Amino acid sequence: MISFAVALASNGAAARPSGWMQIIPLILIFVVFWFILIWPQQRRQKQHRKMLESLKKGDKVVTVGGIYGVVTHIGENTVFIKVDENTKLEVSKGAIANIVEKKS
């Protein structure tokens, strides 16, 4: 038993994992993190950007605040929506959450 302990102590370098073996778990954690969190979020952002680019006058939309309206004018960074007969709101393009009904 003592000779086994002496052999391990004299050959301590063999008991330690190499540099690559220490990095592999970190790489695996990053890959899992990428596929679970980052990749789906990028896909959602791309779909939202595509939806905003397809926005047209007359589309019925809902904002992130839950306000429904019809698009009356599209600016570079803002959108004017008609909420009621006499009420128009200017909102940021990013505030448009979804297109409820596309104008044909």
Beta strands, then each sheet from edge to edge (+ up, - down):
strand 1: 60-63
strand 2: 68-74
strand 3: 78-84
strand 4: 87-92
strand 5: 96-101
sheet 1: 4+ 3- 2+ 1- 5+
end
